[in-house]
Amino acid sequence: MRYRFKPSKPAAVLGAFVGAGMLVFGISSFKDTDSRPFMIFWCLVVVAIVVFNLWSAFSTKGSSGSFEATDDEHDHRPRR
């Protein structure tokens, strides 16, 4: 048995907006410095965050994690 976890659409959209703000901050803060490799890394990571959040928000099959239910005897979670 497999379960999927998907954040709510508002949470994922908020994450995308925060990521877009981080992208603007990174470009405006790092453009005049000698840290071009860091700026490129920053931008790539933030673009990945934005894309992931938008995918989670608008994909019907998208999920940010998969959880499997097992009958392991060492599992101490309460049963329903």
C-alpha positions in Angstrom: 0.0 0.0 0.0 1.4 3.4 -0.9 0.4 6.9 0.3 1.2 10.2 -1.4 1.7 13.4 0.4 1.0 16.6 -1.4 1.2 20.1 0.1 -1.9 22.2 -0.2 -2.1 24.4 -3.3 -1.9 27.6 -1.3 1.3 26.4 0.5 2.9 25.4 -2.7 2.0 28.7 -4.4 3.3 30.6 -1.4 6.6 28.6 -1.7 6.8 29.6 -5.4 6.3 33.3 -4.5 8.9 33.1 -1.8 11.3 31.4 -4.2 10.7 34.1 -6.8 11.5 36.8 -4.2 14.7 34.9 -3.3 15.6 34.9 -7.0 15.1 38.7 -7.2 17.1 39.2 -4.0 19.9 37.0 -5.2 20.2 38.7 -8.6 20.1 42.2 -7.2 22.4 41.4 -4.3 25.1 39.4 -6.1 25.3 41.0 -9.5 27.8 43.6 -8.5 30.1 41.3 -6.5 32.9 39.0 -7.6 30.9 35.9 -6.5 29.4 35.0 -9.9 29.7 31.2 -9.3 27.7 31.6 -6.1 25.1 33.8 -7.9 24.7 31.1 -10.6 24.4 28.4 -7.9 21.9 30.5 -5.9 19.8 31.1 -9.0 19.8 27.5 -10.1 18.7 26.3 -6.6 16.0 28.9 -6.3 14.6 28.1 -9.8 14.5 24.5 -8.8 12.5 25.4 -5.7 10.1 27.5 -7.7 9.6 24.8 -10.3 9.1 22.1 -7.6 6.5 24.2 -5.8 4.6 25.0 -9.0 4.7 21.3 -10.0 3.3 20.3 -6.6 0.6 23.0 -6.8 -0.7 22.4 -10.3 0.1 18.7 -11.1 -2.7 16.2 -10.6 -0.2 13.4 -10.0 2.5 15.4 -8.4 3.5 14.8 -4.9 6.4 15.8 -2.7 6.9 12.5 -1.1 5.7 8.9 -1.1 5.0 6.9 2.0 4.6 3.2 2.2 2.5 1.4 4.8 4.2 -1.7 6.2 3.2 -4.4 8.7 6.6 -4.3 10.3 6.6 -5.6 13.9 9.0 -2.9 14.9 6.6 -0.2 13.8 5.4 1.5 17.0 2.9 3.9 15.4 -0.7 3.5 16.6 -3.0 1.5 14.3 -6.3 2.8 13.1 
